[in-house]
Amino acid sequence: MIPAAFEYDRATSVEEALGLLRTHGADAKLIAGGQSLLPLMKLRLARPDRLIDIGRIEALKGIRRLDDGRLAVGSLTTYADLIASPEIKYGLFRDALPTIADVQVRNRGTIGGAIAHADPASDMPALLLALDAELVCRSAHRGQRTIAATEFFEGPFTTVLDPDELLIEIRLPAPSQHHGSAYRMLEQPASGFAIAGVAAVIGQTEAATGDTFDDIRIAVTGVGDHPYRAAAVEAALVGTPVDAPSIAAAVGAVCEGVEVMGDIHADREYRAAMAVVMAQRALEGARARLT
Ligand SMILES: Cc1cc2nc3c(=O)[nH]c(=O)nc-3n(C[C@H](O)[C@H](O)[C@H](O)COP(=O)(O)OP(=O)(O)OC[C@H]3O[C@@H](n4cnc5c(N)ncnc54)[C@H](O)[C@@H]3O)c2cc1C
């Protein structure tokens, strides 16, 4: 189908994009790679009066290491850019990124677009939750703010971003010395989106004793109405060696406190069972990758 008619502006700088957002606010939509928004417009599920194209703002592209060791990923960085980056050493990125969509989508789709779109079965939100990412956002009226990924996703296709707010970059903490991470998912074969996907990070801070781990982060996508951290599993594993018995004892709580989705691809019971299996596999994968 052909989208409904819309006005079009191409912003050449962050300031210009923020000015356009301030002027046109709720009537406008940002467009980055267009991989999520354009299909919705063609189906007329989205009918913005105006598109503000940010796709050529160079300042929003690329990956750089901050002085404190964190990684800053510009919101317009594509999946392909991330895959090619020598900075990306996290095992869960190596697991997830090459399997997202197809090469065309990976070349066009941006990290910022994936997060702002907030599809409840999308992969990137789970990865960023497990990595304890922070999201730097800016608007003309409220200036810049930094939002923890754990505070960002509110519901299906809903985030805490204001309509006039631009996601600028994603910041990832440096991994701890002794850490491992992995992502495991059961995908819906036709779309490739997760029926249940789990990202796991395990690590030791200086306070950890012996062979036990005290930095455990488990994030889940495809299961609830938005991606979430499985706090009960994390708590159960802190202070354990994250070995087979402790993993088996903990993963049953992966859907605790979450209303599990059911649809034509997977009913609630099956989806919840698959979340347990994916959590177990992700933790085992993270354990096997310990540095
Ligand atoms: C065929 C196909 C298969 C796919 N398979 C998968 C898959 O297996 N797993 C998966 O996780 N995803 C999958 N996707 C989704 C894909 O990851 C997203 O479409 C893509 O990453 C979105 O980025 P974009 O730049 O194209 O966003 P756009 O479509 O340009 O924008 C999406 C939304 O984000 C907003 N937005 C964009 N940039 C910003 C910004 N900087 N600040 C604030 N708001 C912003 C836009 O206003 C819009 O609402 C698939 C998509 C397609 C088309």
The ligand as an SDF file (V2000), in Angstrom:
LIG
                    3D

 53 58  0  0  0  0  0  0  0  0999 V2000
   11.8050   -7.4450    7.4730 C   0  0  0  0  0  0  0  0  0  0  0  0
   12.1620   -6.9910    8.8750 C   0  0  0  0  0  0  0  0  0  0  0  0
   12.6110   -7.9300    9.7870 C   0  0  0  0  0  0  0  0  0  0  0  0
   12.9520   -7.5300   11.0880 C   0  0  0  0  0  0  0  0  0  0  0  0
   13.4110   -8.4760   11.9690 N   0  0  0  0  0  0  0  0  0  0  0  0
   13.7700   -8.0950   13.2150 C   0  0  0  0  0  0  0  0  0  0  0  0
   14.2540   -9.0300   14.1500 C   0  0  0  0  0  0  0  0  0  0  0  0
   14.4150  -10.2220   13.8760 O   0  0  0  0  0  0  0  0  0  0  0  0
   14.5750   -8.5930   15.4020 N   0  0  0  0  0  0  0  0  0  0  0  0
   14.4350   -7.2820   15.7510 C   0  0  0  0  0  0  0  0  0  0  0  0
   14.7400   -6.9410   16.8970 O   0  0  0  0  0  0  0  0  0  0  0  0
   13.9880   -6.3630   14.8690 N   0  0  0  0  0  0  0  0  0  0  0  0
   13.6520   -6.7440   13.6260 C   0  0  0  0  0  0  0  0  0  0  0  0
   13.1750   -5.8080   12.7420 N   0  0  0  0  0  0  0  0  0  0  0  0
   12.9760   -4.4310   13.1940 C   0  0  0  0  0  0  0  0  0  0  0  0
   14.2210   -3.5840   12.9950 C   0  0  0  0  0  0  0  0  0  0  0  0
   15.1460   -3.9300   14.0060 O   0  0  0  0  0  0  0  0  0  0  0  0
   13.7800   -2.1450   13.1200 C   0  0  0  0  0  0  0  0  0  0  0  0
   12.8650   -1.8920   12.0920 O   0  0  0  0  0  0  0  0  0  0  0  0
   14.8690   -1.1220   12.9890 C   0  0  0  0  0  0  0  0  0  0  0  0
   15.9600   -1.3270   13.8550 O   0  0  0  0  0  0  0  0  0  0  0  0
   14.2840    0.2400   13.3510 C   0  0  0  0  0  0  0  0  0  0  0  0
   15.2660    1.2370   13.1350 O   0  0  0  0  0  0  0  0  0  0  0  0
   14.9920    2.3620   12.0400 P   0  0  0  0  0  0  0  0  0  0  0  0
   16.1690    3.2720   12.0660 O   0  0  0  0  0  0  0  0  0  0  0  0
   14.6470    1.7700   10.7380 O   0  0  0  0  0  0  0  0  0  0  0  0
   13.7200    3.0840   12.7120 O   0  0  0  0  0  0  0  0  0  0  0  0
   12.5630    3.9240   11.9960 P   0  0  0  0  0  0  0  0  0  0  0  0
   11.6350    3.0050   11.3090 O   0  0  0  0  0  0  0  0  0  0  0  0
   13.1320    5.0460   11.2230 O   0  0  0  0  0  0  0  0  0  0  0  0
   11.8610    4.5200   13.3130 O   0  0  0  0  0  0  0  0  0  0  0  0
   11.2020    3.6650   14.2150 C   0  0  0  0  0  0  0  0  0  0  0  0
   10.5800    4.5110   15.3400 C   0  0  0  0  0  0  0  0  0  0  0  0
   11.6040    5.0910   16.1410 O   0  0  0  0  0  0  0  0  0  0  0  0
   11.5120    6.5170   16.1520 C   0  0  0  0  0  0  0  0  0  0  0  0
   12.8950    6.9950   16.1280 N   0  0  0  0  0  0  0  0  0  0  0  0
   13.8670    6.6380   15.2580 C   0  0  0  0  0  0  0  0  0  0  0  0
   15.0350    7.1920   15.5990 N   0  0  0  0  0  0  0  0  0  0  0  0
   14.8010    7.9210   16.7220 C   0  0  0  0  0  0  0  0  0  0  0  0
   15.6220    8.7330   17.5570 C   0  0  0  0  0  0  0  0  0  0  0  0
   16.9480    8.8900   17.3430 N   0  0  0  0  0  0  0  0  0  0  0  0
   15.0560    9.3520   18.6320 N   0  0  0  0  0  0  0  0  0  0  0  0
   13.7280    9.1890   18.8870 C   0  0  0  0  0  0  0  0  0  0  0  0
   12.9030    8.4370   18.1310 N   0  0  0  0  0  0  0  0  0  0  0  0
   13.4320    7.8080   17.0560 C   0  0  0  0  0  0  0  0  0  0  0  0
   10.7010    6.8720   14.9060 C   0  0  0  0  0  0  0  0  0  0  0  0
    9.9940    8.0990   15.0830 O   0  0  0  0  0  0  0  0  0  0  0  0
    9.7460    5.6910   14.8200 C   0  0  0  0  0  0  0  0  0  0  0  0
    8.6600    5.8700   15.7030 O   0  0  0  0  0  0  0  0  0  0  0  0
   12.8320   -6.1710   11.4580 C   0  0  0  0  0  0  0  0  0  0  0  0
   12.3820   -5.2180   10.5230 C   0  0  0  0  0  0  0  0  0  0  0  0
   12.0540   -5.6280    9.2380 C   0  0  0  0  0  0  0  0  0  0  0  0
   11.5810   -4.5790    8.2390 C   0  0  0  0  0  0  0  0  0  0  0  0
  1  2  1  0
  2  3  1  0
  2 52  2  0
  3  4  2  0
  4  5  1  0
  4 50  1  0
  5  6  2  0
  6  7  1  0
  6 13  1  0
  7  8  2  0
  7  9  1  0
  9 10  1  0
 10 11  2  0
 10 12  1  0
 12 13  2  0
 13 14  1  0
 14 15  1  0
 14 50  1  0
 15 16  1  0
 16 17  1  0
 16 18  1  0
 18 19  1  0
 18 20  1  0
 20 21  1  0
 20 22  1  0
 22 23  1  0
 23 24  1  0
 24 25  2  0
 24 26  1  0
 24 27  1  0
 27 28  1  0
 28 29  2  0
 28 30  1  0
 28 31  1  0
 31 32  1  0
 32 33  1  0
 33 34  1  0
 33 48  1  0
 34 35  1  0
 35 36  1  0
 35 46  1  0
 36 37  1  0
 36 45  1  0
 37 38  2  0
 38 39  1  0
 39 40  1  0
 39 45  2  0
 40 41  1  0
 40 42  2  0
 42 43  1  0
 43 44  2  0
 44 45  1  0
 46 47  1  0
 46 48  1  0
 48 49  1  0
 50 51  2  0
 51 52  1  0
 52 53  1  0
M  END
$$$$
